[in-house]
Amino acid sequence: MEPAAAPSGEVEGNGVDGPLICPWCDGEDVEKISEYGPHLMVYSFMCRECNSPFEVIKR
């Protein structure tokens, strides 16, 4: 069973002011896929619109 997803573009604890936006397609429908990316200082996200992964630096 997976945890409920946050509303589109608003990911809890994303470390970014305002909604998260995909750097590839500018879509706001993103999902946090990992608390830790390949490095401890980034979150891993997946855009649901273009299915592209991207990372956000933790603040």
N, C-alpha and C positions, 0 to 999 in steps of 0.2 A: 504494500500500500504506500503510495507516494503522498507527501504533504501537499496541501492545497496550494495552488499557484497564486501569487500576488496579482492584483489587477494589472492589466496591460501597462507596461512602461514604468510602473511603480514597484520597484523591488526593494523589500525591506533590507536595510543595512547595506545599500549599494555603494555608499561612500561618495556619492555624487549629489550635488545640489540639483533638484528638479528631476524630471523623468529621464530615464536612460534612453538613449537613441542609438540605434545600430549604426556603426560607422560605415557600413557598406551600402545600405539602401535607405537610410534615414527613417527606418520603421521604428515604431514605439512598442511593438508587441515582442518583448524580450523575456527570457526566462533564465534565472540563475541555475546553472547546471552543476556548479561546484563551488564550495566555499574557498577552495584553494586551487589555483591553476597550476601550471608547471612550476611556478615559483610561489613561495609563501606570501608574497606581497601583492598578488593579483587575485581577483575573482574571475571565474569563467562563466560566460553567458552565451546563450544561443538565441539568435533572432528567429522568431517563428514565421516571419514574413518571407525572408530569403534563405532561411536555414543555414546561415553562416555563423560560425563560432567567433567570439571575440573576447578580449580580456579587458578588465577595468582595474586600475591600480587602487589598492586600498588606501584610505585616508584616515 
